Amino acid sequence: MSTPGMPLSAALIPDCTELKAHRAAYKRAKTNDAIFVCIARQGRRWKVELDAMSCSGPIIPDEAVTVLRSAAEALVLADTVTQANIAADYISMWAFESEQRAREIAAAFHAALYGFRQLYTAVPSKRRRP
């Protein structure tokens, strides 16, 4: 896992196809106060998962969720993924055709989550959630 507050590069995104690997990676993320990210094989395709509940920090603001959702929708329209779920604290996308593409997208969304959280912390919104 990276230094707290730092996104992972594509090469460092853990493969959590096996449940034991998923549990270990999530535990490392929590221990390091980091946003959890992984890829996992599902049949011949790959899934991307991110979970911001693994660390402390602000919830991603609605405006940022809108940007992330727009990016995910573009991936669906481009047939890069078949489905995506985007929320303020959790992202999942599947079915990527290649491990490399899943890693690239996982790293990009991981960096975006960190960036939005840092921006939100530095420039708090007057509409902060309770």
Buried (B, 14 or more C-beta within 10 A) or exposed (E): BBEBBBBBEBEEBBBBBEEEBBEEBBEBBBEBBBBBBBBBBEEEBBBBBBBBBBBEBBBBBEEBBEBBBEBBEEBEEEEBBEEBEBBBBBBBBBBBEEBEBBBBBBBBBBBBBBEBBEEBEEEEEEEEEE
